Amino acid sequence: MRYFSVESSFTSFRNAVPPDRQYTWLQKLSGNRQFKLFVPVLAGATLRDRLMACCGALIGIGLTGLLCAIGYGRGFDMPLLVAPMGASAVLLFAVPASPLAQPWSIIGGNTISALVGVAVARLIHEPVLATGIAVALAIGAMSLTRCLHPPGGAAALTAVLGGPSVASTGFLFALVPVGLNCVVLVGFGWLFHKFSRHAYPHRSSPIVQTHGTSDLPAQLRVGFRTEDVDAALADLGETFDIDRGDLDHLLRRVELRAFERSQGFVSCADIMSRDVIRIDENAEPPMARALLLEHAVRSLPVVDRAARVVGAVGLRELSRPGLRVRDLMSEARTVAPDAPALRLIDPLTDGRTHAVVVVDANRRAVGIVTQTDLLAAISRSRDSSSAKVA
């Protein structure tokens, strides 16, 4: 009997492959001579995300089966957990930002597909023909109801091939166990992502006009527009698993990163104002108004007794009734001193934020960057680049 030997296999490889090609093959096999335990398949994926997805699926699937077992007991004729839930868990926990992983996609996609599968099984008794028609109609039904979900195809197949227990239950199969499984799984997924630092259900952040005028928002007046994204998608003729709003946001982040790289690194500490005019959270509104007008600033950091930044206040907030500044303040936008200054372009052009407070590790204000500070820094950077070219 011959046994597999790593040493003998490597010797055979060394003898069979020319020396000048061995290094290239070893690079490919080992990932540039480093055995990588994790290589992200999806854009933006990290090792932490994948480990969290494993934990979420472990608890989510286990909890779904357990709750259904408690609710129906062992005497229930139907399976307490249907197979498509495994595929739904992959989407829910591994790619929670995907349009295919949202609550309506999971619940609606699986339930509607199961209904379609049951209907097809009752009308067509030839299994081979019924399976193809069930999946095809499930895709059409999910598309029309805006709940496209890949595991829905499996739910339709399960309804057709599930055997006597599914057939005897009829359309109730789509509600119990399929619908019930989906509701429990999505409910746990929502709770799980509260702790995993992912927003679920996922919502894109569209750029909106905050001043109530017909003008485009400042970010959309230069560069590409949303119609350009639509035209580019039409040019490619492909369907991508990403929300259109997320794609727009991603491309604008790419533009900003490219701009940062071309301008060189400038930190917030380099351009911030260090003599910060601040106000105590227990001060009265007239005092805050007087400071704003005296120093000709549009926003004041609000601090507590320990001098930690707890909010911000401007004339807009002071127009509302309140006895103390803490009753009127809004959330303060903060940043670390060593953060790239150009990273403040987004918050300072959102139409609401006029200044970003620079804070230390204890959230004490060490500086402030206003729209004027950032504009001056960009202007100096561009002048410097032009001088180097000349």
N, C-alpha and C positions, 0 to 999 in steps of 0.2 A: 504494500500500500504506500502511495506517495503522499507526503504531507507538504502543505504549503509552507514555504520558508521565505521570510522577508529578505534575508541575506542573499539566498540563491536567486530570488527574483530580481533584486537590484544588480547582482552580478551579471545576469542574463541581459538586463537592460543596458548595462555599461558595455558589454561586448557587442550588442546588436546596434547600438546607436553611436555614430561617429563622435569623437571627443568634442569637435567644434560645435556639435548640435546638442550635446548633453546639457550644457549650462542653460540653453534656451528652454529646453523641455522642463528642466528642474524649476526654472523661474515660473513657468506657467503652472506647474503642479503645486508649487508651494506659495505662490503669490509673492513673487519677488523675494524669495528665500525666507519669507515669514509665513508660518502656518496660521492663516487667518481663520479664527473660529466663527467669525460672523462677517458676512459681506451683504450689505443691504440690497435686496432685490427691488424694493420700491424706493422711489426718490424721497429723500427726507427721513427714511427709516433709520432708527438707531438701535443699538443693542438693548438699551433700556426699554424702548417701545416693544420690542419683540418679547422680552421677558415678561413685561406687563401683560402683553396679549396672551401669553401662555397661562399666566395666573388667572386672568379674567375668564378665559375659556374653561379652565379647570373648575373654577368656582361656579361660573354661570351655568354650564351644562349640568354639573352635579346638582346645583340648587334647583334647576328647572325640573329635572327628573324626580328629585326628592319631594318638592311641593306637589307635583302632579300625583305622585304615589300616595302622599298623605291625603290629598283631596279625593282620590277615587279608590284607593285600596287595591289589594291584590286581586280582588274578584272582578275587576274591570276587564272586559274582553279585549279592548283595544290596547295597542302599545302605549305606554305612558310617555315615551319620548320618541319622536319620529326622526329619521336619519337626516333630513334637510337641516335640522337645527345645528348639526355639526358644521355645515358649510356657512350657515348664517352667523355662527359664532366667530368663524375666521374673519368675516367682513366686519362684524360688530366690534371686535376687540383688536384686530390687527390694522384695519384701515377705517377708523371711525369717521374720518372726514369724507369718505367716498359717498357720492350720491346714492350708491347702491346699498349703503349700510345704514341709512336713516330709518327712524321708527316706522314711517308709513311704508317704506320699501320692504322692510322685514315682515311686518304684520300683514300689510295688504298684499304684497307679492306672494307670500306663502299661502295665505288663506284663499285668495282669489284663484291661484293656480290649482289648489286642492279642489275647489269647487268645479273648475273646468275639468280636472281629471276625473272626478266622480261622474260628471255629466257625460263625458266621452265614453267612459267604461260602461255606462248603462245603454248607450246608443250603439256602440260598436263592440262586438263580441270577439273580434279577431285581435289577439293581443299585440301582434307585430304592427298592425295598422293603427290600433288605438294608441299605442305609445307615441308614435310619431305625430299623430294628429293632436294628442293631448299637449305635448310640449310646444308644438307650433301655436296652438290656440292660446296656451298659457302666456307665451311671449307677447302675442297680440293683445291679450287682455291686460297684462301688466303695463304694456306701453300706453294703451288708451287711458288707463287709470293712474298713470304717472307713478307707478310703484315697481319699476323694473328691478328684479332681484334674482340673481343667478340660481340660488337654491330653490326658487319657485319651480324651475323645471323639474327638479328632483321631487318636489311635493306633488306635481302632476303625475309623474311616473309612479310614485308610491300609491296614489289613489287608483291607478289602473292595475298595478301589479301587486297590490297589497294583500290579495287573497280573500277568502270568505269573510274574515272579520271586518275588513274595510268595506266590502260589498254589502254586508248586512247592515252596517251602520248608515250607509247612504251619505247624504249631504252633511249630516252631523259630523262626519269625519273632518271636514274643513274647520269646524269650530272646536271640537275636542277630539283628538289632542292638538291638531295643528295650530289653530288660533290661540289656544291656551298656552301652548309652549312658547309661541312668539311673544305674547304679552309678558310672560314671566321673564323671558330672556332679555327683552328690551328694557323692562323695568330694572333688572339688575345691571344691565349695561349702562343705563343712565346713572345709577348710583355709583357704579365702579368708576366711571370716567370723571365723576366729581373729585375723586381722589387721585386719578392718574394724570391730572393737569391737561386733559383734553376736553374741549367744549363739545358736549353731546346733548341733544342733537346739534350737528354742525351747522353753523350759519356763516356765510361769507360776509365780509364787511364792505358793502358798496360805498363808493365815494358820493356824498350827497352835498347839495347846496344848503348851507346852514343859514344864509342871510335872507331867504325868502324872495330872491330875485330870479329873473329868467336867465342870468348868466350861468355859464358852466362853472363848476367848482374849480378852484385855482389849479389843482393837480391835473385837470383834464384840458386846460387851455394850451398846453404845450405837449409835445410828444405824441404817442399814439392814443387813440380813443377806443371806446368799446366797440364801435362799428368796425374798426380795424381788426379787432380780435375775431369778430364774427366772420369778416372777409377771409382772414387767414385760415380759420377752421374750414370754411367752405373750399378754400384752395386745396387743403390737404385731403379733404374727402374722407376723413376717418373719425371714428367716435372715440373720445378719450374719457377715462374714468376720473374726471375732475369737474367740479362745478365751474361754470363759466365765470362767475364772480371771483372764485379762488384763482382761476387762471389769470384774470386781469390783475389781481392783487400780486400774484407771483411775478408777473412780467414787470410790474412797476418796482418791485423789490430788486429785481435783476438790474433794472436801469439805475437804481440808487446805488447798488453795490459797485456797478461799473463806474459810476461817477466818483464814488469815494476812492476807488483804486486809482483813477486817473488824476485826482487832485492831490493825492498824498495824504498822510495821516495827520489830522489835527484833532486834538482831544478837546473835550468840553472845558477842561481846566485851562486850556490855552486861550479861550475866547470869553470865558465867563466874567461877569461883574462880581467882584469879591465883597464889596460893601453892600450887603443885602439889607434892604429895607423890609422889615417883617413886622408882624403884629400878633399880639397875644390872642388866643382864642376867646378869652373872657372880656376882651375890650368891647366897647360899644361901637355900633356902626358909624356914628359921626366921626370918630377918631380915625377909622380906616379910610373914610372918604377924604378927610383932610390930608392924610399921608399920600394918597393917590394923586391928589391935585397938586400938593406941594412939590412932590418929586417928579411929576409928569410921567408916572408909570401906569400901566394898565392892569397890573395884577400884583398882589402882595402874598407872600407865603404866610400861612397861619401856623403858629407854633404853640405847643403846650408848655407846661411849667418846666419840663426838662429840655426845652428848646428843640424838641423834635417836630418836624414838619408833619402837620395833620391835615392840611388842606390849603386852599388858595381862595382869595376873594378879590373881586374887581367891582367896577361900577355896576355891571350887570347883576351880580349877586346882591349888591347893596340896594338895588331897586325894590327888593322884596321886603316885607315886614319881618322884623326880628329884633329881639332884645340884645343879643350878643352876636359877635362875629361867628362863633361856632354854629349858630342857628342858620347862618346864611351861606357859609363857605361851601365850595365845591371840591371835588377831588383834585389833588395837586398832581401834575405830571412831574416825575422826578427822574434823575439819571445820575450815574456815578461819574466822578471827575475824570476817570480814564476812558470813558466811553467816546467813540468817534463823534466829533461835533456834527458831521454831516448826517448822522443818524437822526438828528432832530428835525430834518426837513419835513418828515411826515407829520409829527405832532404840531409843528409850528405853522403848517399850512392847512390844517383841518377846519379852519374858520372859527374855532372856538378857543384854542389855546394861544395865548400871547406870550407866555414865558414858561420855561422849564426850570425847575429848581434843581440845582446840583447838590446832592446830599452825600454825607460820608456813611460809613457802615452803621452808625447809630441813628441815621435819618436826621441828622442835624444839618441845616443849610450852610454850605460853604461857598455858595455862589449862585448865580442865576444867569440863564442865557435867554435873551429876548429875541424877537424876530429881527430887530436891528443888529444885534450882535452877530447873528448867524449870517445875515445878508452881507455885513461888512467882511466877515471871514471869507465867504465865497468870492466876493469881489477881489480881495487881496490875493487869494489863491489863483484866480484866473489871470490877474495882472502879472503875477510871478511866472505863471506858465507861459504867457505871451512873451515876456522878456527873455525867457530861456530859448524860445523858438527863434526870436529875432537875433 
